[in-house]
Amino acid sequence: MWILLVLGVIAIRDIFFNKKHTISHNFPIVGHLRYLLESIGPEMRQYFVANNREELPFNRIERGWVYASSKNENNYEGFGTDRDIYQHQHIFIKNCMIPFQMEADHPNTVDKTFLPCAKVMGAYNQRKKPYRPASIINISAMSYGSLSARAVDSLNIGVLKAGAYHNTGEGGLSPYHSNGGDVVFHFGTGYFGVRSEDGNFSMEKMKELVRNNPFIKAIEIKLSQGAKPGKGGVLPGAKITPEIAKIRGVEVGKDVLSPSTHKAFKDVPELLQLIEDIAEETGLPVGIKAAIGKTEQWELLAELMVKSNRGPDFIAIDGGEGGTGAAPPSFADHVSLPWIYGFSAIYKIFQKHNLTERVVFIGSGKLGFPAKAAMAFAMGVDCINVAREAMMSIGCIQAQICHTNKCPAGVATQSKWLQKGINVPLKSDRLAQYFKSFRKELVEITHAAGYEHPSQFTMKDIDVNVDDGELTKTLEDSFKYSKTPVEFTCIQDLKDCSYLGGHYKETKSK
């Protein structure tokens, strides 16, 4: 009787009072099933409908590899690949008849996961504190606020264990970024953490931040990002807690605008001057991050770098594939180029001006898999940054509701209850293990191709499927350039470098 009474009330509401939903009005009670099934549709498709290679942004095989690698479980597959290797843009890495052979005392014989960057950030521009990333895979810009406190804690402790670096994202340096791992401090148009009272960039706050936090190894200026290039945002006052206000340098309870353009510079020459000013005041390498669209201003930047003999120490190229930042579909789907096209366009500009040896190139855009990383290194990348892959290593299930504050894994939410599911010591181990598994497998691929370090890959070493007329082409033929050779002697020299980051220096001194 009670059930019938409740259903009767719902039916009366649907018929006489519901003015918003046509289905439930026309089909009282039963119409609600439609909305229920729609709400759980993504989960149903993910677990029961989609095949292993079908989903986006990351399919089940890709997610499974990250999960297994992070848990140090068997990440192999049996009975051959289930991937369609004739599919457009499939990657083929050319193995060598006789692979690279390591000596008994080779660093990768001792540590199969040791794989530092072949270049030193800030070396060409003679910065006071040059930095060689101790890992070729690192964490991309994800801020506290976008991610939960426990998620950021897990990532930062994880990079400490893995010898990598952690990019803060534009939310400022939080206590959760400060567990001892190397940090790249990143700021955007909101200047959070280095923000003056009028919302502009404060050099004094930047100097104080670097002085008080010696684990900050480099500084990155965000021009745009893959998820929403050229778009700012608003942080509602209701979400600004005293802790977030202190970290970001804003007022509690007051809406904060993150504009689409910078106040600290208005053109390329002024950007170049800001880079030099920050580098001079802090002594650290300074770089820029951007998603790529039009290239005219990049041409101007390259020309000014040649004329002035100065410029960014590193350039991070983000792909338009999107990332952890919430964005309108029109931006995420259509604004800026995918990584492979954007990076090749910028690299060719800098190569034309003989600048590639001066800059450390960082790639970011679904590159957190060894084969894709090998392709990126063949195209000219020196390091890669990963965001969503790092999130998956600490528990992200690709629920794709990061923008709702309801992340079921506790990774992209500020809900205290949902965060409690994150065991920081365990998850930090998993991030570290994912990085180590990634580097180990990339080392093995590199050796199979006859090289000692991924920086030695050339564009002739990778083929991609093009179409039925020309079955495959090398990267060199596809993108019409050949990567500039990276100066490299041997892994041991990288290990002995005085600028090497991570925990390796401390281990060696002991």
Solvent accessible surface area in square Angstrom, and as a share of the most:
residue,aa,sasa,rsa
1,M,177,0.79
2,W,181,0.63
3,I,131,0.66
4,L,132,0.66
5,L,98,0.49
6,V,81,0.47
7,L,63,0.31
8,G,30,0.29
9,V,89,0.51
10,I,57,0.29
11,A,21,0.16
12,I,95,0.48
13,R,120,0.44
14,D,0,0.00
15,I,74,0.38
16,F,135,0.56
17,F,144,0.60
18,N,13,0.07
19,K,175,0.74
20,K,179,0.76
21,H,87,0.39
22,T,92,0.53
23,I,67,0.34
24,S,2,0.02
25,H,76,0.34
26,N,85,0.43
27,F,122,0.51
28,P,40,0.25
29,I,59,0.30
30,V,101,0.58
31,G,4,0.03
32,H,71,0.31
33,L,100,0.50
34,R,119,0.44
35,Y,63,0.24
36,L,101,0.50
37,L,114,0.57
38,E,101,0.45
39,S,73,0.47
40,I,69,0.35
41,G,10,0.10
42,P,67,0.42
43,E,82,0.37
44,M,90,0.40
45,R,132,0.48
46,Q,18,0.08
47,Y,126,0.48
48,F,158,0.66
49,V,108,0.62
50,A,15,0.11
51,N,87,0.45
52,N,61,0.31
53,R,59,0.22
54,E,105,0.47
55,E,25,0.11
56,L,139,0.69
57,P,34,0.21
58,F,3,0.01
59,N,13,0.07
60,R,71,0.26
61,I,51,0.26
62,E,20,0.09
63,R,14,0.05
64,G,32,0.31
65,W,35,0.12
66,V,0,0.00
67,Y,57,0.22
68,A,15,0.11
69,S,1,0.01
70,S,3,0.02
71,K,86,0.36
72,N,111,0.57
73,E,102,0.46
74,N,125,0.64
75,N,36,0.18
76,Y,183,0.69
77,E,99,0.44
78,G,62,0.60
79,F,222,0.93
80,G,55,0.53
81,T,75,0.43
82,D,81,0.42
83,R,85,0.31
84,D,85,0.44
85,I,61,0.31
86,Y,184,0.70
87,Q,103,0.46
88,H,119,0.53
89,Q,82,0.36
90,H,33,0.15
91,I,36,0.18
92,F,65,0.27
93,I,45,0.23
94,K,89,0.38
95,N,116,0.59
96,C,55,0.33
97,M,180,0.80
98,I,107,0.55
99,P,68,0.43
100,F,60,0.25
101,Q,134,0.60
102,M,75,0.34
103,E,124,0.56
104,A,94,0.73
105,D,113,0.58
106,H,19,0.09
107,P,5,0.03
108,N,1,0.00
109,T,61,0.35
110,V,113,0.65
111,D,47,0.24
112,K,121,0.51
113,T,21,0.12
114,F,1,0.00
115,L,1,0.00
116,P,0,0.00
117,C,0,0.00
118,A,11,0.08
119,K,30,0.13
120,V,25,0.14
121,M,1,0.00
122,G,3,0.03
123,A,53,0.41
124,Y,101,0.38
125,N,28,0.15
126,Q,156,0.70
127,R,26,0.09
128,K,141,0.60
129,K,107,0.46
130,P,26,0.16
131,Y,7,0.03
132,R,24,0.09
133,P,1,0.00
134,A,1,0.01
135,S,0,0.00
136,I,0,0.00
137,I,0,0.00
138,N,0,0.00
139,I,0,0.00
140,S,5,0.03
141,A,20,0.15
142,M,4,0.02
143,S,13,0.09
144,Y,12,0.04
145,G,26,0.25
146,S,47,0.30
147,L,1,0.01
148,S,0,0.00
149,A,13,0.10
150,R,96,0.35
151,A,0,0.00
152,V,0,0.00
153,D,31,0.16
154,S,0,0.00
155,L,0,0.00
156,N,0,0.00
157,I,41,0.21
158,G,0,0.00
159,V,0,0.00
160,L,68,0.34
161,K,72,0.31
162,A,0,0.00
163,G,1,0.01
164,A,1,0.01
165,Y,1,0.01
166,H,0,0.00
167,N,1,0.01
168,T,0,0.00
169,G,2,0.02
170,E,38,0.17
171,G,0,0.00
172,G,0,0.00
173,L,21,0.10
174,S,2,0.02
175,P,80,0.50
176,Y,45,0.17
177,H,0,0.00
178,S,43,0.28
179,N,54,0.28
180,G,38,0.37
181,G,1,0.01
182,D,11,0.06
183,V,0,0.00
184,V,3,0.01
185,F,0,0.00
186,H,1,0.01
187,F,0,0.00
188,G,0,0.00
189,T,11,0.07
190,G,1,0.01
191,Y,0,0.00
192,F,6,0.03
193,G,18,0.17
194,V,0,0.00
195,R,37,0.14
196,S,29,0.19
197,E,185,0.83
198,D,106,0.55
199,G,6,0.06
200,N,49,0.25
201,F,28,0.12
202,S,18,0.12
203,M,44,0.20
204,E,119,0.54
205,K,82,0.35
206,M,0,0.00
207,K,53,0.22
208,E,85,0.38
209,L,27,0.13
210,V,11,0.06
211,R,162,0.59
212,N,96,0.49
213,N,25,0.13
214,P,105,0.66
215,F,38,0.16
216,I,3,0.01
217,K,61,0.26
218,A,0,0.00
219,I,0,0.00
220,E,2,0.01
221,I,0,0.00
222,K,23,0.10
223,L,51,0.26
224,S,16,0.10
225,Q,30,0.14
226,G,1,0.01
227,A,3,0.02
228,K,46,0.19
229,P,12,0.08
230,G,51,0.49
231,K,84,0.36
232,G,20,0.19
233,G,29,0.28
234,V,93,0.54
235,L,38,0.19
236,P,58,0.36
237,G,6,0.06
238,A,105,0.82
239,K,113,0.48
240,I,6,0.03
241,T,65,0.38
242,P,98,0.62
243,E,62,0.28
244,I,13,0.06
245,A,7,0.05
246,K,176,0.75
247,I,21,0.11
248,R,22,0.08
249,G,35,0.34
250,V,23,0.13
251,E,110,0.49
252,V,91,0.52
253,G,50,0.48
254,K,116,0.49
255,D,91,0.47
256,V,8,0.05
257,L,113,0.56
258,S,17,0.11
259,P,34,0.21
260,S,57,0.37
261,T,96,0.56
262,H,24,0.11
263,K,116,0.49
264,A,32,0.25
265,F,23,0.10
266,K,167,0.71
267,D,60,0.31
268,V,15,0.09
269,P,64,0.40
270,E,62,0.28
271,L,10,0.05
272,L,4,0.02
273,Q,76,0.34
274,L,15,0.08
275,I,0,0.00
276,E,28,0.12
277,D,54,0.28
278,I,0,0.00
279,A,4,0.03
280,E,112,0.50
281,E,82,0.37
282,T,12,0.07
283,G,1,0.01
284,L,5,0.03
285,P,0,0.00
286,V,0,0.00
287,G,0,0.00
288,I,0,0.00
289,K,14,0.06
290,A,4,0.03
291,A,10,0.08
292,I,0,0.00
293,G,42,0.40
294,K,174,0.74
295,T,40,0.23
296,E,120,0.54
297,Q,126,0.56
298,W,23,0.08
299,E,48,0.21
300,L,69,0.35
301,L,5,0.03
302,A,0,0.00
303,E,70,0.31
304,L,37,0.18
305,M,1,0.00
306,V,76,0.44
307,K,163,0.69
308,S,47,0.30
309,N,91,0.47
310,R,74,0.27
311,G,0,0.00
312,P,1,0.01
313,D,2,0.01
314,F,1,0.00
315,I,0,0.00
316,A,2,0.02
317,I,0,0.00
318,D,18,0.10
319,G,1,0.01
320,G,11,0.10
321,E,69,0.31
322,G,13,0.12
323,G,33,0.32
324,T,21,0.12
325,G,23,0.22
326,A,55,0.42
327,A,34,0.26
328,P,46,0.29
329,P,99,0.62
330,S,68,0.44
331,F,52,0.22
332,A,32,0.25
333,D,100,0.52
334,H,149,0.66
335,V,58,0.33
336,S,29,0.18
337,L,65,0.32
338,P,53,0.34
339,W,4,0.01
340,I,28,0.14
341,Y,94,0.36
342,G,1,0.01
343,F,0,0.00
344,S,5,0.03
345,A,28,0.22
346,I,0,0.00
347,Y,5,0.02
348,K,73,0.31
349,I,13,0.07
350,F,0,0.00
351,Q,45,0.20
352,K,127,0.54
353,H,42,0.19
354,N,132,0.67
355,L,2,0.01
356,T,5,0.03
357,E,128,0.57
358,R,34,0.13
359,V,0,0.00
360,V,3,0.02
361,F,1,0.00
362,I,2,0.01
363,G,0,0.00
364,S,9,0.06
365,G,12,0.12
366,K,37,0.16
367,L,6,0.03
368,G,0,0.00
369,F,19,0.08
370,P,7,0.05
371,A,42,0.32
372,K,54,0.23
373,A,0,0.00
374,A,0,0.00
375,M,13,0.06
376,A,0,0.00
377,F,1,0.00
378,A,0,0.00
379,M,0,0.00
380,G,3,0.02
381,V,1,0.00
382,D,3,0.01
383,C,0,0.00
384,I,0,0.00
385,N,6,0.03
386,V,3,0.02
387,A,19,0.15
388,R,36,0.13
389,E,3,0.02
390,A,0,0.00
391,M,4,0.02
392,M,3,0.01
393,S,2,0.01
394,I,0,0.00
395,G,23,0.22
396,C,16,0.10
397,I,71,0.36
398,Q,18,0.08
399,A,30,0.24
400,Q,108,0.48
401,I,61,0.31
402,C,53,0.32
403,H,123,0.55
404,T,55,0.32
405,N,62,0.32
406,K,139,0.59
407,C,12,0.07
408,P,67,0.42
409,A,25,0.19
410,G,0,0.00
411,V,0,0.00
412,A,5,0.04
413,T,2,0.01
414,Q,54,0.24
415,S,33,0.21
416,K,150,0.63
417,W,193,0.68
418,L,51,0.26
419,Q,9,0.04
420,K,124,0.53
421,G,65,0.62
422,I,2,0.01
423,N,80,0.41
424,V,27,0.16
425,P,91,0.58
426,L,77,0.38
427,K,26,0.11
428,S,0,0.00
429,D,72,0.37
430,R,56,0.20
431,L,0,0.00
432,A,5,0.04
433,Q,46,0.21
434,Y,0,0.00
435,F,0,0.00
436,K,64,0.27
437,S,15,0.10
438,F,0,0.00
439,R,1,0.00
440,K,72,0.30
441,E,54,0.24
442,L,0,0.00
443,V,7,0.04
444,E,86,0.39
445,I,36,0.18
446,T,0,0.00
447,H,18,0.08
448,A,39,0.30
449,A,10,0.08
450,G,27,0.26
451,Y,51,0.19
452,E,19,0.08
453,H,0,0.00
454,P,0,0.00
455,S,3,0.02
456,Q,62,0.27
457,F,0,0.00
458,T,58,0.34
459,M,1,0.00
460,K,121,0.51
461,D,21,0.11
462,I,0,0.00
463,D,23,0.12
464,V,13,0.07
465,N,13,0.06
466,V,34,0.20
467,D,85,0.44
468,D,135,0.70
469,G,72,0.69
470,E,97,0.44
471,L,128,0.64
472,T,57,0.33
473,K,52,0.22
474,T,23,0.13
475,L,0,0.00
476,E,37,0.17
477,D,69,0.36
478,S,38,0.25
479,F,25,0.10
480,K,149,0.63
481,Y,16,0.06
482,S,57,0.37
483,K,17,0.07
484,T,28,0.16
485,P,111,0.70
486,V,23,0.13
487,E,156,0.70
488,F,35,0.14
489,T,97,0.56
490,C,41,0.25
491,I,0,0.00
492,Q,69,0.31
493,D,72,0.37
494,L,9,0.04
495,K,59,0.25
496,D,69,0.36
497,C,25,0.15
498,S,81,0.52
499,Y,94,0.36
500,L,4,0.02
501,G,6,0.05
502,G,18,0.17
503,H,58,0.26
504,Y,23,0.09
505,K,98,0.42
506,E,93,0.42
507,T,89,0.52
508,K,127,0.54
509,S,95,0.61
510,K,202,0.85
